[in-house]
Amino acid sequence: MKDPLDRLRELLLETGYTIEGVRGRLGDVAATALAREELVPALRATRDGDPLGALIRLWWLGVPVEAPPGLPVAELEAAGLLAAEGTRIVSRVHLQPWETGGYVVSDRKVRPGDPALRADHVVGAGGASANLAQLVSRRPVERALDLGTGCGVQVLHLAGRAARITATDVNPRALELARLSWALSGVEGVDAREGSLFEPVEGERFDLVVSNPPFVISPGGRFTYRESGFEADGFCRDLVRQAPRFLNPGGTCQLLANWLHVEGEDWRDRVGGWLTQAGCDGWVVQRDVQDPAEYVELWLRDAAEQGTGRYRELYDDWLGWFEAMRVTGVGFGWITLHDSGSLDPVVRVEEYGGRVELPVGGYVEDVLGSVAAAHRLTDAELLAARLVVDAGVVEERIGPPGAEDPATIVLRQTRGLCRSARVGTVEAALAGVCDGEYPLAPLLTAIADLTGESGDELPGKALERIRPLIAEGFFHISTG
């Protein structure tokens, strides 16, 4: 007789309970409303009582339904996934299809008016999970570690790229539900271990470490899925500092993080200091920053505490705690560490909230390589290098109609991080001619002749402007 989870998976697939199937059934209006935690449009879209509608109501919306044909009710009830309510059944978990083609099992979503979250609540996959999955390198590896696996979603993304996967979490319930996620998704052989930070893997090394950690900065660790109990942003700091000890040569660690903006302190120095002590090449991108009130409101809503009797008290205590630490904001972003083996590690810390091409993991190693090359090449090596303009770069010239010369020249990337850079005539001219055929030095000499700039002074001044363009991926060093 088949395992009940195998039978459930077959039923989900046969019924069309997939990302595409659910989206198609709900339609844009109901799906968008559901993203705002408004259930009524989705309930209307699934009221016909057909098998797919019943599964959406059961596993996603969390309302009682008549058992769909083929559902192994008794076995799933014994496993704690279902409960009987009279002649109907209701789910005890949230089961959602995921973009990998698998399924993610978590605790049911808590919505306004529901009972308070349990301390060991296991949150489902959402925006942060998808964000990290898009960031992680696509390079195949031998050993991967998912630190703080939660409901196990990152393992679903790693399964096709890592030969061996270890997943850890401090919450035993998270590991229990993660195992269900992996079983329903057909992922086998994951080594799941309980413990905080790197304690469960002490003495081991990995080619890739990923983490969507409990990064929420709060006065206390009430919920293990989002708060570590460490002081302020200390958990993310310690994760970054400890990670290099667990990387194989050439290994990479990628994580999401929050960090404090403190009065009188540059956040770049704060987070950059974490990476400087790590001894690896590093790249930090702040994607968003919230003022203290916005931040507190976000996470009180997350726990469905808005409108409760304790809301004002919790809000006031949290703001008072921030005020005592002189916090002016909280940043959110990506951190990538790479053990390049260099004795001269380079760290780039930047703020960038613009649109990027997804997945970032498809070119994140090129980003790290560009930053390292721009930093490590001497002037002589750079002048001897053959540059190639990135294939996705376009030029924009802005000025009054009919003007002989543009007022502004902008190089813009149409792929990757989609950066833009305002440049001078020398860099613009270089972008028009560098194709990897000639070293930089003679190209600059030729540009000097055309522009009338002093050939003796141009190379030094130009390199100061060209290095950032290499670091940001507008130009690459040709290896051909």
Buried (B, 14 or more C-beta within 10 A) or exposed (E): EEEBBBBBBEBBBEBBBBEEBBEEBBBEEBBEBBEEEEBEBBBEBBEEEEBBBBBBBBBBBBBBBEBBEEBBBEBBBEBEBBEEEEEEBBBBBBBBBBBBEBBBBBBBBBEEEEEEBEEBBBBBBBEBBBBBBBBBBBBEBEBBBBBBBBBBBBBBBBBEBBEBBBBBBBBEBBBBBBBBBBBBBEBEEBEBBEEBBBEBBEEEBBBBBBBBBBBBBBBEBBBBBBBBBBEBBEBBBBBBBEBBEBBBEEBBBBBBBBBBBBEEEEBBEBBBBBBBEBBBBBBBBBBEBBBBEEBBBEBBBBBBBEEBEEBEEBBEBBBEBBEEBEBBBBBBBBBBBBBBEBEEBBBBBBBBEEEBBEBBBBBBBEBBBBBBBBBBBEEEEBBEBBBBBBEBBEBEEEEEEEEEEBEEBBBBBEEBBBBBBEBBBBBBBBBEEBEBEEBBBEBBEBBBEEEEBEEEEBBEBBBEBBBEBBBBBBBBBBEE
